[in-house]
């Protein structure tokens, strides 16, 4: 995620954090809508695998968002070693790929059980919620530090003013 880009939780925009560490952890929150759509589609499609461009077109998602999600989550999405005739890699869910005999076998993939899909969707949603909570906590902590500094400066100003007032009254 670049500093000028707006990260998204679902479809609600949030400003990206200036801290590079926070940007690195906002993977799920920044891709939530795309990852949920891709996970659901790839779990339920009868096709073995799809290219990022075809998936983006079928799901009406920006191609860059789909490619970015595939690159950011290699544990969820498996990239095929064999490219498409157009040179693009194929992608499938890692959980579905694990059910195959081998990549060379033709025919449809075994169906992904509904409970496995639910676990995957819950995992993605819970990770996004945890990241959003972590971001909010860091923002609150940053604000508390600012408030503490303001209070310290105000206390110093009050002390100086008290000293000046006392010296002027003598």
DSSP file (Angstrom, degrees, kcal/mol; ACC not computed):
  #  RESIDUE AA STRUCTURE BP1 BP2  ACC     N-H-->O    O-->H-N    N-H-->O    O-->H-N    TCO  KAPPA ALPHA  PHI   PSI    X-CA   Y-CA   Z-CA
    1    1 A X              0   0    0      0, 0.0     2,-0.2     0, 0.0     6,-0.1   0.000 360.0 360.0 360.0 129.4    0.0    0.0    0.0
    2    2 A X    >   -     0   0    0      1,-0.1     3,-1.1     4,-0.1    14,-0.1  -0.518 360.0-115.6 -89.0 159.4    1.5    3.3   -1.0
    3    3 A X  T 3  S+     0   0    0      1,-0.3    13,-0.2    -2,-0.2    -1,-0.1   0.766 114.0  50.8 -67.9 -24.6    1.3    6.4    1.3
    4    4 A X  T 3  S+     0   0    0      2,-0.1    -1,-0.3    11,-0.1     2,-0.2   0.565  95.7  88.5 -87.5  -8.1   -0.9    8.4   -1.2
    5    5 A X  S <  S-     0   0    0     -3,-1.1     2,-0.5     1,-0.0    11,-0.5  -0.590  77.7-122.6 -92.0 150.9   -3.4    5.6   -1.6
    6    6 A X  E     -A   15   0A   0     -2,-0.2     9,-0.2     9,-0.1     2,-0.1  -0.817  22.2-141.8 -94.0 126.3   -6.4    5.1    0.6
    7    7 A X  E     -A   14   0A   0      7,-1.2     7,-2.3    -2,-0.5     2,-0.4  -0.442  18.6-142.2 -77.9 160.2   -6.7    1.7    2.3
    8    8 A X  E     -A   13   0A   0      5,-0.2     2,-0.6    -2,-0.1    24,-0.5  -0.980  20.1-162.5-130.7 140.2  -10.1    0.1    2.6
    9    9 A X  E >  S-A   12   0A   0      3,-2.1     3,-2.2    -2,-0.4     2,-0.6  -0.970  86.7 -43.6-110.6 109.9  -12.0   -1.9    5.1
   10   10 A X  T 3  S-     0   0    0     -2,-0.6    23,-0.4    19,-0.3    24,-0.1  -0.596 121.7 -35.4  63.8-116.7  -14.7   -3.4    3.1
   11   11 A X  T 3  S+     0   0    0     -2,-0.6     2,-0.5    -3,-0.1    -1,-0.3   0.340 113.8 107.2-115.8   2.3  -15.7   -0.3    1.0
   12   12 A X  E <   -A    9   0A   0     -3,-2.2    -3,-2.1     1,-0.0     2,-0.2  -0.730  68.6-131.2 -83.5 122.9  -15.1    2.3    3.8
   13   13 A X  E     -A    8   0A   0     -2,-0.5     2,-0.3    -5,-0.2    -5,-0.2  -0.495  26.1-178.4 -73.7 140.7  -12.0    4.4    3.1
   14   14 A X  E     -A    7   0A   0     -7,-2.3    -7,-1.2    -2,-0.2     2,-0.2  -0.981  32.7-108.3-130.6 147.5   -9.5    4.9    5.9
   15   15 A X  E     -A    6   0A   0     -2,-0.3    -9,-0.1    -9,-0.2   -11,-0.1  -0.527  39.0-112.0 -73.1 138.8   -6.3    7.0    5.6
   16   16 A X        -     0   0    0    -11,-0.5     2,-0.2   -13,-0.2    -1,-0.1  -0.353  33.8-106.1 -69.0 153.0   -3.1    4.9    5.5
   17   17 A X        -     0   0    0      2,-0.2     6,-0.1     1,-0.1    -1,-0.1  -0.519  12.8-138.5 -78.6 145.6   -0.8    5.1    8.5
   18   18 A X  S    S+     0   0    0     -2,-0.2     2,-0.4     4,-0.1    -1,-0.1   0.797  82.2  92.3 -71.9 -28.3    2.4    7.1    8.1
   19   19 A X  S  > S-     0   0    0      1,-0.2     4,-1.9     2,-0.0     3,-0.4  -0.536  71.4-148.1 -72.0 122.9    4.3    4.4   10.0
   20   20 A X  H  > S+     0   0    0     -2,-0.4     4,-2.1     1,-0.2    -1,-0.2   0.835  97.6  58.6 -61.4 -33.4    5.7    1.8    7.6
   21   21 A X  H  > S+     0   0    0      1,-0.2     4,-1.2     2,-0.2    -1,-0.2   0.901 106.7  47.0 -63.7 -40.5    5.2   -1.0   10.2
   22   22 A X  H  > S+     0   0    0     -3,-0.4     4,-0.8     1,-0.2    -1,-0.2   0.871 109.4  53.9 -69.4 -36.3    1.5   -0.2   10.4
   23   23 A X  H >< S+     0   0    0     -4,-1.9     3,-0.7     1,-0.2    -2,-0.2   0.902 106.3  53.1 -63.4 -39.3    1.3   -0.2    6.6
   24   24 A X  H 3< S+     0   0    0     -4,-2.1     3,-0.3     1,-0.2    -1,-0.2   0.829 109.5  48.3 -65.8 -31.5    2.9   -3.7    6.4
   25   25 A X  H 3< S+     0   0    0     -4,-1.2     2,-0.5     1,-0.2     3,-0.5   0.606  91.4  80.6 -86.0  -9.7    0.3   -5.1    8.9
   26   26 A X    <X  +     0   0    0     -4,-0.8     4,-1.5    -3,-0.7    -1,-0.2  -0.107  56.0 118.9 -88.5  39.3   -2.7   -3.7    7.1
   27   27 A X  H  > S+     0   0    0     -2,-0.5     4,-0.9    -3,-0.3    -1,-0.2   0.952  76.7  38.2 -70.4 -50.4   -2.8   -6.4    4.5
   28   28 A X  H >> S+     0   0    0     -3,-0.5     4,-0.7     1,-0.2     3,-0.6   0.919 116.3  51.5 -69.8 -42.1   -6.2   -7.9    5.2
   29   29 A X  H 34 S+     0   0    0     -4,-0.3     3,-0.4     1,-0.2   -19,-0.3   0.870 110.8  49.5 -63.5 -34.9   -7.9   -4.6    5.9
   30   30 A X  H 3< S+     0   0    0     -4,-1.5    -1,-0.2     1,-0.2    -2,-0.2   0.703 123.5  29.5 -76.3 -19.3   -6.6   -3.2    2.6
   31   31 A X  H <X S+     0   0    0     -4,-0.9     4,-3.2    -3,-0.6     5,-0.3   0.211  82.1 120.2-122.1  13.2   -7.8   -6.2    0.6
   32   32 A X  H  X S+     0   0    0     -4,-0.7     4,-2.5   -24,-0.5     5,-0.3   0.890  77.2  43.1 -54.8 -52.4  -10.8   -7.4    2.5
   33   33 A X  H  > S+     0   0    0    -23,-0.4     4,-1.9    -4,-0.2    -1,-0.2   0.898 118.4  45.8 -63.2 -39.5  -13.5   -7.0   -0.2
   34   34 A X  H  > S+     0   0    0      2,-0.2     4,-2.8     1,-0.2     5,-0.2   0.924 113.1  48.7 -68.8 -45.2  -11.3   -8.4   -2.9
   35   35 A X  H  X S+     0   0    0     -4,-3.2     4,-2.7     1,-0.2     5,-0.2   0.897 111.9  49.3 -64.8 -40.4  -10.0  -11.4   -0.8
   36   36 A X  H  X S+     0   0    0     -4,-2.5     4,-2.3    -5,-0.3     5,-0.2   0.925 113.4  46.6 -64.1 -43.3  -13.6  -12.3    0.3
   37   37 A X  H  X S+     0   0    0     -4,-1.9     4,-2.5    -5,-0.3     5,-0.2   0.933 115.4  45.3 -64.3 -45.5  -14.8  -12.2   -3.3
   38   38 A X  H  X S+     0   0    0     -4,-2.8     4,-2.9     2,-0.2     5,-0.3   0.916 113.2  49.9 -65.1 -43.3  -11.9  -14.2   -4.6
   39   39 A X  H  X S+     0   0    0     -4,-2.7     4,-1.7    -5,-0.2    -1,-0.2   0.938 113.9  44.9 -61.5 -47.1  -12.1  -16.8   -1.9
   40   40 A X  H  X S+     0   0    0     -4,-2.3     4,-1.6    -5,-0.2    -2,-0.2   0.943 116.2  45.7 -63.0 -48.2  -15.8  -17.3   -2.3
   41   41 A X  H  X S+     0   0    0     -4,-2.5     4,-2.1     1,-0.2     3,-0.4   0.945 114.4  46.7 -62.1 -49.1  -15.6  -17.5   -6.1
   42   42 A X  H  < S+     0   0    0     -4,-2.9    51,-0.3     1,-0.2    -1,-0.2   0.775 111.6  52.8 -68.2 -24.3  -12.6  -19.9   -6.2
   43   43 A X  H  < S+     0   0    0     -4,-1.7    69,-0.8    -5,-0.3    -1,-0.2   0.829 119.1  33.7 -75.0 -31.4  -14.2  -22.1   -3.6
   44   44 A X  H  < S+     0   0    0     -4,-1.6    -2,-0.2    -3,-0.4    -3,-0.1   0.612  91.4 102.6-104.3 -13.8  -17.4  -22.5   -5.5
   45   45 A X     <  -     0   0    0     -4,-2.1    -4,-0.0    -5,-0.2     0, 0.0  -0.435  64.2-141.7 -72.2 143.5  -16.4  -22.4   -9.2
   46   46 A X  S    S+     0   0    0     -2,-0.1    63,-0.5    62,-0.1     2,-0.1   0.622  74.9 101.6 -76.1 -10.6  -16.2  -25.7  -11.0
   47   47 A X  S    S-     0   0    0      1,-0.1     3,-0.1    61,-0.1    -2,-0.1  -0.466  75.0-134.1 -77.0 146.1  -13.1  -24.5  -12.8
   48   48 A X  S    S-     0   0    0      1,-0.2     2,-0.3    -2,-0.1    -1,-0.1   0.901  77.8 -22.5 -65.5 -43.3   -9.7  -25.7  -11.7
   49   49 A X        -     0   0    0     43,-0.1     2,-0.3    60,-0.0    -1,-0.2  -0.974  59.0-147.9-163.0 165.9   -8.1  -22.3  -11.7
   50   50 A X  E     -B   91   0B   0     41,-2.4    41,-2.8    -2,-0.3     2,-0.2  -0.950  21.8-111.7-140.6 156.8   -8.4  -18.9  -13.2
   51   51 A X  E  >  -B   90   0B   0     -2,-0.3     4,-2.4    39,-0.2     5,-0.2  -0.549  32.5-116.2 -83.6 158.4   -6.1  -16.1  -14.3
   52   52 A X  H  > S+     0   0    0     37,-0.6     4,-2.7     1,-0.2     5,-0.2   0.899 115.0  51.8 -60.9 -41.3   -6.2  -12.8  -12.4
   53   53 A X  H  > S+     0   0    0      2,-0.2     4,-2.3     1,-0.2    -1,-0.2   0.925 111.0  46.3 -64.3 -44.9   -7.5  -10.9  -15.4
   54   54 A X  H  > S+     0   0    0      2,-0.2     4,-2.7     1,-0.2    -1,-0.2   0.905 113.9  48.7 -65.0 -40.9  -10.3  -13.3  -16.1
   55   55 A X  H  X S+     0   0    0     -4,-2.4     4,-2.6     2,-0.2    -2,-0.2   0.928 110.6  50.8 -63.7 -44.4  -11.3  -13.3  -12.4
   56   56 A X  H  X>S+     0   0    0     -4,-2.7     5,-2.4    -5,-0.2     4,-0.7   0.922 113.1  45.8 -59.5 -44.5  -11.2   -9.5  -12.2
   57   57 A X  H ><5S+     0   0    0     -4,-2.3     3,-0.7     3,-0.2    -1,-0.2   0.930 113.9  48.0 -64.6 -45.7  -13.5   -9.3  -15.3
   58   58 A X  H 3<5S+     0   0    0     -4,-2.7    -2,-0.2     1,-0.2    -1,-0.2   0.863 119.7  38.5 -63.7 -36.3  -15.9  -12.0  -14.0
   59   59 A X  H 3<5S-     0   0    0     -4,-2.6    -1,-0.2    -5,-0.2    -2,-0.2   0.404 107.2-122.3 -96.3   1.7  -16.2  -10.4  -10.6
   60   60 A X  T <<5 +     0   0    0     -3,-0.7     2,-0.3    -4,-0.7    -3,-0.2   0.905  65.0 139.9  55.2  44.8  -16.1   -6.7  -11.8
   61   61 A X      < -     0   0    0     -5,-2.4    -1,-0.2    -6,-0.2     2,-0.1  -0.849  63.5 -92.9-112.6 151.9  -13.1   -6.0   -9.7
   62   62 A X     >  -     0   0    0     -2,-0.3     4,-1.8     1,-0.1     3,-0.3  -0.434  31.7-132.8 -62.6 134.9  -10.1   -3.9  -10.7
   63   63 A X  H  > S+     0   0    0      1,-0.2     4,-2.7     2,-0.2     5,-0.2   0.878 105.4  54.8 -58.6 -40.0   -7.4   -6.1  -12.2
   64   64 A X  H  > S+     0   0    0      1,-0.2     4,-2.5     2,-0.2    -1,-0.2   0.876 106.2  52.2 -63.1 -36.8   -4.6   -4.5  -10.1
   65   65 A X  H  > S+     0   0    0     -3,-0.3     4,-2.2     2,-0.2    -1,-0.2   0.902 110.9  47.3 -65.1 -40.5   -6.6   -5.2   -6.9
   66   66 A X  H  X S+     0   0    0     -4,-1.8     4,-2.3     2,-0.2    -2,-0.2   0.942 114.1  46.1 -67.0 -47.6   -6.9   -8.9   -7.9
   67   67 A X  H  X S+     0   0    0     -4,-2.7     4,-2.3     1,-0.2    -2,-0.2   0.920 112.9  51.2 -59.4 -43.5   -3.2   -9.2   -8.7
   68   68 A X  H  X S+     0   0    0     -4,-2.5     4,-2.3    -5,-0.2    -1,-0.2   0.899 109.5  49.4 -62.2 -41.9   -2.3   -7.4   -5.5
   69   69 A X  H  X S+     0   0    0     -4,-2.2     4,-1.5     2,-0.2    -1,-0.2   0.911 110.3  50.6 -64.7 -42.2   -4.4   -9.7   -3.4
   70   70 A X  H  < S+     0   0    0     -4,-2.3     7,-0.2     1,-0.2    -2,-0.2   0.906 114.0  44.9 -61.5 -41.2   -3.0  -12.8   -5.1
   71   71 A X  H  < S+     0   0    0     -4,-2.3     3,-0.5     1,-0.2    -2,-0.2   0.865 113.4  50.1 -70.7 -35.8    0.6  -11.6   -4.4
   72   72 A X  H  < S+     0   0    0     -4,-2.3    -1,-0.2     1,-0.2    -2,-0.2   0.715 115.1  42.0 -76.6 -20.8   -0.2  -10.5   -0.8
   73   73 A X    >X  +     0   0    0     -4,-1.5     4,-2.4    -5,-0.2     3,-1.2  -0.492  56.3 152.9-128.8  63.9   -1.8  -13.8    0.2
   74   74 A X  T 34 S+     0   0    0     -3,-0.5    -1,-0.1     1,-0.3     5,-0.1   0.709  75.9  62.5 -67.0 -16.6    0.2  -16.8   -1.1
   75   75 A X  T 34 S+     0   0    0     -3,-0.1    -1,-0.3     1,-0.1     3,-0.1   0.757 112.7  35.2 -77.9 -22.4   -1.0  -18.9    1.8
   76   76 A X  T <4 S+     0   0    0     -3,-1.2    18,-2.8     1,-0.2     2,-0.5   0.828 121.5  44.4 -92.3 -39.6   -4.6  -18.5    0.6
   77   77 A X  E  < S-C   93   0B   0     -4,-2.4     2,-0.5    16,-0.3    16,-0.2  -0.922  71.5-147.8-117.3 128.1   -4.1  -18.5   -3.2
   78   78 A X  E     -C   92   0B   0     14,-3.3    14,-1.6    -2,-0.5     2,-0.5  -0.799   9.3-144.8 -96.7 131.5   -1.8  -20.8   -5.1
   79   79 A X  E     -C   91   0B   0     -2,-0.5    12,-0.2    12,-0.2     2,-0.0  -0.827  22.6-124.5 -94.1 126.5   -0.1  -19.6   -8.2
   80   80 A X  E     -     0   0B   0     10,-3.1    10,-0.1    -2,-0.5    -1,-0.0  -0.342   1.9-139.7 -69.6 148.9    0.2  -22.3  -10.9
   81   81 A X  E    S+     0   0B   0      8,-0.1     2,-0.5     2,-0.1    -1,-0.1   0.760  90.1  71.0 -76.3 -25.9    3.7  -23.2  -12.3
   82   82 A X  E    S-     0   0B   0      8,-0.0     8,-0.6     1,-0.0    -2,-0.1  -0.819  80.6-142.8 -94.9 124.1    2.1  -23.5  -15.8
   83   83 A X  E     -C   89   0B   0     -2,-0.5     6,-0.2     6,-0.2     5,-0.1  -0.359  22.5-101.4 -79.5 164.8    1.1  -20.1  -17.3
   84   84 A X    >   -     0   0    0      4,-3.8     3,-2.4     1,-0.1    -1,-0.1  -0.258  44.0 -94.5 -71.4 168.5   -2.0  -19.6  -19.5
   85   85 A X  T 3  S+     0   0    0      1,-0.3    -1,-0.1     2,-0.1    -2,-0.1   0.796 130.2  56.1 -56.8 -26.5   -1.6  -19.5  -23.3
   86   86 A X  T 3  S-     0   0    0      2,-0.1    -1,-0.3     1,-0.0     3,-0.1   0.426 123.0-107.6 -84.6   1.3   -1.5  -15.7  -22.8
   87   87 A X  S <  S+     0   0    0     -3,-2.4     2,-0.3     1,-0.3    -2,-0.1   0.437  78.0 129.5  89.4  -0.1    1.4  -16.0  -20.4
   88   88 A X        -     0   0    0      1,-0.1    -4,-3.8    -5,-0.1    -1,-0.3  -0.635  60.4-113.3 -87.2 146.0   -0.5  -15.2  -17.2
   89   89 A X  E     - C   0  83B   0     -2,-0.3   -37,-0.6    -6,-0.2     2,-0.3  -0.443  25.0-126.5 -74.4 151.7   -0.4  -17.5  -14.2
   90   90 A X  E     -B   51   0B   0     -8,-0.6   -10,-3.1   -39,-0.2     2,-0.3  -0.680  24.2-157.6 -90.8 151.9   -3.4  -19.4  -13.1
   91   91 A X  E     +BC  50  79B   0    -41,-2.8   -41,-2.4    -2,-0.3     2,-0.3  -0.964  17.2 163.6-130.9 149.2   -4.6  -19.1   -9.5
   92   92 A X  E     - C   0  78B   0    -14,-1.6   -14,-3.3    -2,-0.3     2,-0.3  -0.929  48.1 -79.1-147.7 170.8   -6.7  -21.4   -7.2
   93   93 A X  E  >  - C   0  77B   0     -2,-0.3     4,-2.5   -51,-0.3   -16,-0.3  -0.572  33.8-134.6 -72.3 138.0   -7.4  -21.6   -3.5
   94   94 A X  H  > S+     0   0    0    -18,-2.8     4,-2.1    -2,-0.3    -1,-0.1   0.884 106.7  56.8 -59.5 -38.5   -4.6  -23.4   -1.7
   95   95 A X  H  > S+     0   0    0    -19,-0.4     4,-0.5     1,-0.2    -1,-0.2   0.880 109.6  44.5 -63.1 -37.8   -7.2  -25.5    0.2
   96   96 A X  H >4 S+     0   0    0      1,-0.2     3,-1.1     2,-0.2     4,-0.5   0.893 110.4  54.2 -72.4 -39.3   -8.7  -26.7   -3.1
   97   97 A X  H >< S+     0   0    0     -4,-2.5     3,-1.6     1,-0.3    -2,-0.2   0.877 100.3  61.3 -61.4 -36.8   -5.3  -27.4   -4.6
   98   98 A X  H 3< S+     0   0    0     -4,-2.1    -1,-0.3     1,-0.3    -2,-0.2   0.754  99.3  57.0 -62.2 -23.3   -4.5  -29.6   -1.6
   99   99 A X  T << S+     0   0    0     -3,-1.1    -1,-0.3    -4,-0.5    -2,-0.2   0.608  90.0  95.6 -83.7 -12.2   -7.4  -31.8   -2.6
  100  100 A X  S <  S-     0   0    0     -3,-1.6     3,-0.1    -4,-0.5     9,-0.1  -0.352  73.5-136.0 -75.8 157.8   -6.0  -32.5   -6.1
  101  101 A X  S    S-     0   0    0      1,-0.4     2,-0.3    -2,-0.1    -1,-0.1   0.935  80.1 -32.0 -74.7 -50.3   -3.9  -35.5   -6.9
  102  102 A X    >   -     0   0    0      1,-0.0     3,-0.9    -3,-0.0    -1,-0.4  -0.968  57.7-104.8-161.6 165.7   -1.4  -33.5   -9.0
  103  103 A X  T 3  S+     0   0    0     -2,-0.3    -1,-0.0     1,-0.2    -2,-0.0   0.761 115.5  60.5 -68.4 -24.4   -1.3  -30.4  -11.1
  104  104 A X  T 3  S+     0   0    0      2,-0.1    -1,-0.2    -3,-0.0     2,-0.2   0.661  80.0 103.2 -80.4 -15.4   -1.1  -32.4  -14.3
  105  105 A X    <   -     0   0    0     -3,-0.9     2,-0.2     1,-0.1    -3,-0.0  -0.454  64.0-143.0 -69.5 137.5   -4.4  -34.2  -13.7
  106  106 A X        +     0   0    0     -2,-0.2     2,-0.1     3,-0.0    -1,-0.1  -0.480  54.2  60.8 -92.7 169.7   -7.2  -33.0  -15.9
  107  107 A X  S    S-     0   0    0     -2,-0.2   -59,-0.0     2,-0.0     2,-0.0  -0.328  90.6 -38.6 102.8 173.4  -10.8  -32.7  -14.9
  108  108 A X        -     0   0    0     -2,-0.1     2,-0.1     1,-0.1   -61,-0.1  -0.304  60.0-110.2 -72.5 154.9  -12.6  -30.7  -12.2
  109  109 A X        -     0   0    0    -63,-0.5    -1,-0.1     1,-0.1     3,-0.1  -0.453  42.1 -93.7 -73.3 153.2  -11.2  -30.2   -8.7
  110  110 A X        -     0   0    0    -14,-0.3   -11,-0.1    -2,-0.1    -1,-0.1  -0.413  54.3 -95.0 -61.3 147.9  -12.9  -31.9   -5.8
  111  111 A X        -     0   0    0      1,-0.1     2,-0.5    -3,-0.1    -1,-0.1  -0.385  32.8-121.5 -67.9 142.6  -15.5  -29.6   -4.2
  112  112 A X        -     0   0    0    -69,-0.8    -1,-0.1    -2,-0.1   -16,-0.1  -0.747  34.1-115.6 -82.9 126.7  -14.4  -27.5   -1.3
  113  113 A X    >>  -     0   0    0     -2,-0.5     4,-2.0     1,-0.1     3,-0.5  -0.285  17.2-121.3 -64.2 147.9  -16.6  -28.4    1.7
  114  114 A X  H 3> S+     0   0    0      1,-0.2     4,-2.7     2,-0.2     5,-0.2   0.862 112.1  56.0 -59.5 -38.9  -18.8  -25.6    3.0
  115  115 A X  H 3> S+     0   0    0      1,-0.2     4,-1.9     2,-0.2    -1,-0.2   0.851 106.9  50.1 -65.5 -32.4  -17.3  -25.8    6.5
  116  116 A X  H <> S+     0   0    0     -3,-0.5     4,-2.4     2,-0.2    -2,-0.2   0.913 110.6  49.5 -70.1 -42.4  -13.8  -25.3    5.0
  117  117 A X  H  X S+     0   0    0     -4,-2.0     4,-2.8     1,-0.2     5,-0.2   0.924 110.3  51.3 -60.0 -44.1  -15.1  -22.2    3.1
  118  118 A X  H  X S+     0   0    0     -4,-2.7     4,-2.7     1,-0.2     5,-0.2   0.909 109.2  50.3 -60.3 -42.4  -16.6  -20.9    6.2
  119  119 A X  H  X S+     0   0    0     -4,-1.9     4,-2.5     2,-0.2    -1,-0.2   0.919 111.6  48.4 -62.3 -43.6  -13.3  -21.3    8.1
  120  120 A X  H  X S+     0   0    0     -4,-2.4     4,-2.3     2,-0.2    -2,-0.2   0.930 113.8  45.7 -63.4 -45.5  -11.4  -19.5    5.3
  121  121 A X  H  X S+     0   0    0     -4,-2.8     4,-2.4     1,-0.2    -2,-0.2   0.896 113.5  49.6 -66.3 -39.4  -13.9  -16.6    5.3
  122  122 A X  H  X S+     0   0    0     -4,-2.7     4,-2.9    -5,-0.2     5,-0.3   0.908 109.8  52.4 -64.0 -41.3  -13.9  -16.3    9.1
  123  123 A X  H  X S+     0   0    0     -4,-2.5     4,-2.4    -5,-0.2    -2,-0.2   0.943 111.7  45.1 -59.0 -49.3  -10.1  -16.3    9.1
  124  124 A X  H  X S+     0   0    0     -4,-2.3     4,-2.1     1,-0.2    -2,-0.2   0.929 115.6  46.9 -62.4 -46.0   -9.9  -13.5    6.6
  125  125 A X  H  X S+     0   0    0     -4,-2.4     4,-2.3     1,-0.2    -2,-0.2   0.907 113.1  48.4 -63.8 -42.6  -12.6  -11.5    8.4
  126  126 A X  H  X S+     0   0    0     -4,-2.9     4,-2.5     2,-0.2    -1,-0.2   0.881 110.4  51.2 -67.7 -37.9  -11.1  -12.0   11.8
  127  127 A X  H  X S+     0   0    0     -4,-2.4     4,-2.4    -5,-0.3    -1,-0.2   0.907 110.4  49.3 -65.0 -39.8   -7.6  -11.0   10.6
  128  128 A X  H  X S+     0   0    0     -4,-2.1     4,-2.5     2,-0.2    -2,-0.2   0.914 111.7  49.0 -64.6 -42.3   -9.1   -7.8    9.1
  129  129 A X  H  X S+     0   0    0     -4,-2.3     4,-2.4     2,-0.2    -2,-0.2   0.911 111.3  49.7 -62.7 -42.3  -10.9   -7.0   12.4
  130  130 A X  H  X S+     0   0    0     -4,-2.5     4,-2.3     2,-0.2    -2,-0.2   0.904 111.6  48.4 -64.2 -41.2   -7.7   -7.6   14.3
  131  131 A X  H  X S+     0   0    0     -4,-2.4     4,-2.5     2,-0.2    -2,-0.2   0.916 111.1  50.1 -64.9 -42.5   -5.7   -5.4   12.0
  132  132 A X  H  X S+     0   0    0     -4,-2.5     4,-2.4     1,-0.2    -2,-0.2   0.901 111.6  48.7 -62.9 -40.5   -8.3   -2.6   12.3
  133  133 A X  H  X S+     0   0    0     -4,-2.4     4,-2.6     2,-0.2    -1,-0.2   0.896 111.0  50.5 -65.3 -40.2   -8.3   -2.9   16.1
  134  134 A X  H  X S+     0   0    0     -4,-2.3     4,-2.4     2,-0.2    -2,-0.2   0.908 111.1  48.3 -64.2 -42.0   -4.5   -2.7   16.1
  135  135 A X  H  X S+     0   0    0     -4,-2.5     4,-2.2     2,-0.2    -2,-0.2   0.926 112.7  48.2 -63.4 -44.9   -4.5    0.4   13.9
  136  136 A X  H  X S+     0   0    0     -4,-2.4     4,-2.4     2,-0.2    -2,-0.2   0.896 110.6  51.7 -63.5 -40.6   -7.1    2.0   16.1
  137  137 A X  H  X S+     0   0    0     -4,-2.6     4,-2.7     2,-0.2    -2,-0.2   0.926 109.8  49.0 -61.4 -45.4   -5.1    1.1   19.2
  138  138 A X  H  X S+     0   0    0     -4,-2.4     4,-2.4     1,-0.2    -1,-0.2   0.882 110.8  50.5 -63.7 -37.5   -1.9    2.7   17.7
  139  139 A X  H  X S+     0   0    0     -4,-2.2     4,-2.4     2,-0.2    -1,-0.2   0.916 111.6  47.9 -65.5 -42.0   -3.8    5.8   16.8
  140  140 A X  H  X S+     0   0    0     -4,-2.4     4,-2.4     2,-0.2    -2,-0.2   0.903 112.1  49.5 -63.9 -41.6   -5.2    6.1   20.3
  141  141 A X  H  X S+     0   0    0     -4,-2.7     4,-2.1     2,-0.2    -2,-0.2   0.909 110.6  49.9 -63.6 -43.1   -1.7    5.5   21.8
  142  142 A X  H  X S+     0   0    0     -4,-2.4     4,-2.0     1,-0.2    -2,-0.2   0.912 111.6  48.7 -62.0 -43.0   -0.3    8.2   19.5
  143  143 A X  H  X S+     0   0    0     -4,-2.4     4,-2.6     1,-0.2    -2,-0.2   0.884 108.9  53.3 -65.5 -38.2   -3.1   10.6   20.6
  144  144 A X  H  X S+     0   0    0     -4,-2.4     4,-2.3     2,-0.2    -1,-0.2   0.891 108.1  50.7 -64.0 -39.2   -2.4    9.9   24.3
  145  145 A X  H  X S+     0   0    0     -4,-2.1     4,-2.2     2,-0.2    -1,-0.2   0.915 111.0  48.5 -63.2 -42.6    1.3   10.7   23.8
  146  146 A X  H  X S+     0   0    0     -4,-2.0     4,-2.5     1,-0.2    -2,-0.2   0.927 111.5  49.6 -63.1 -44.9    0.4   14.0   22.1
  147  147 A X  H  X S+     0   0    0     -4,-2.6     4,-2.4     1,-0.2    -1,-0.2   0.885 109.7  51.8 -62.3 -38.9   -2.1   14.8   25.0
  148  148 A X  H  X S+     0   0    0     -4,-2.3     4,-2.3     2,-0.2    -1,-0.2   0.912 110.4  48.0 -64.2 -42.9    0.6   14.0   27.6
  149  149 A X  H  X S+     0   0    0     -4,-2.2     4,-2.5     2,-0.2    -2,-0.2   0.912 111.3  50.3 -64.2 -42.4    3.1   16.3   25.9
  150  150 A X  H  X S+     0   0    0     -4,-2.5     4,-2.5     1,-0.2    -2,-0.2   0.920 111.3  48.8 -61.7 -43.5    0.5   19.1   25.7
  151  151 A X  H  X S+     0   0    0     -4,-2.4     4,-2.3     2,-0.2    -1,-0.2   0.893 111.3  50.1 -64.1 -39.2   -0.3   18.7   29.4
  152  152 A X  H  X S+     0   0    0     -4,-2.3     4,-2.1     2,-0.2    -2,-0.2   0.917 111.9  47.1 -65.6 -43.0    3.4   18.7   30.3
  153  153 A X  H  X S+     0   0    0     -4,-2.5     4,-2.5     2,-0.2    -2,-0.2   0.908 112.0  50.9 -64.4 -41.7    4.0   21.9   28.3
  154  154 A X  H  X S+     0   0    0     -4,-2.5     4,-2.4     1,-0.2    -2,-0.2   0.892 109.6  50.8 -62.8 -39.5    0.9   23.5   29.8
  155  155 A X  H  X S+     0   0    0     -4,-2.3     4,-2.3     2,-0.2    -1,-0.2   0.897 110.6  48.6 -65.4 -40.5    2.2   22.6   33.3
  156  156 A X  H  X S+     0   0    0     -4,-2.1     4,-2.7     2,-0.2     5,-0.2   0.922 111.9  49.1 -64.8 -44.0    5.6   24.1   32.6
  157  157 A X  H  X S+     0   0    0     -4,-2.5     4,-2.7     1,-0.2    -2,-0.2   0.908 111.7  49.5 -61.9 -42.1    4.0   27.3   31.2
  158  158 A X  H  X S+     0   0    0     -4,-2.4     4,-2.2     2,-0.2    -1,-0.2   0.897 111.8  48.7 -64.5 -40.1    1.8   27.5   34.4
  159  159 A X  H  X S+     0   0    0     -4,-2.3     4,-2.4     2,-0.2    -2,-0.2   0.927 112.7  47.2 -65.8 -44.5    4.8   27.0   36.6
  160  160 A X  H  X S+     0   0    0     -4,-2.7     4,-2.7     1,-0.2     5,-0.2   0.918 112.4  50.1 -62.6 -43.4    6.8   29.7   34.8
  161  161 A X  H  X S+     0   0    0     -4,-2.7     4,-2.6    -5,-0.2    -1,-0.2   0.893 110.4  50.5 -62.7 -39.2    3.8   32.1   34.9
  162  162 A X  H  X S+     0   0    0     -4,-2.2     4,-2.4     2,-0.2    -2,-0.2   0.903 111.5  47.6 -64.4 -42.5    3.5   31.4   38.7
  163  163 A X  H  X S+     0   0    0     -4,-2.4     4,-2.5     2,-0.2    -2,-0.2   0.925 113.5  47.6 -64.7 -45.2    7.2   32.2   39.2
  164  164 A X  H  X S+     0   0    0     -4,-2.7     4,-2.0     2,-0.2    -2,-0.2   0.917 113.0  48.8 -62.8 -43.6    7.0   35.4   37.1
  165  165 A X  H  X S+     0   0    0     -4,-2.6     4,-1.4    -5,-0.2    -1,-0.2   0.905 112.4  48.5 -63.7 -40.8    3.8   36.5   39.0
  166  166 A X  H  X S+     0   0    0     -4,-2.4     4,-0.6     1,-0.2    -2,-0.2   0.900 112.3  48.2 -66.7 -40.4    5.4   35.8   42.4
  167  167 A X  H  < S+     0   0    0     -4,-2.5     3,-0.5     1,-0.2    -1,-0.2   0.834 111.2  50.7 -70.4 -30.9    8.6   37.6   41.5
  168  168 A X  H  < S+     0   0    0     -4,-2.0    -1,-0.2     1,-0.2    -2,-0.2   0.775 104.5  57.7 -76.3 -26.8    6.6   40.6   40.2
  169  169 A X  H  <        0   0    0     -4,-1.4    -1,-0.2     1,-0.2    -2,-0.2   0.611 360.0 360.0 -79.8 -12.2    4.5   40.8   43.4
  170  170 A X     <        0   0    0     -4,-0.6    -1,-0.2    -3,-0.5    -2,-0.1   0.421 360.0 360.0 -88.3 360.0    7.7   41.3   45.6
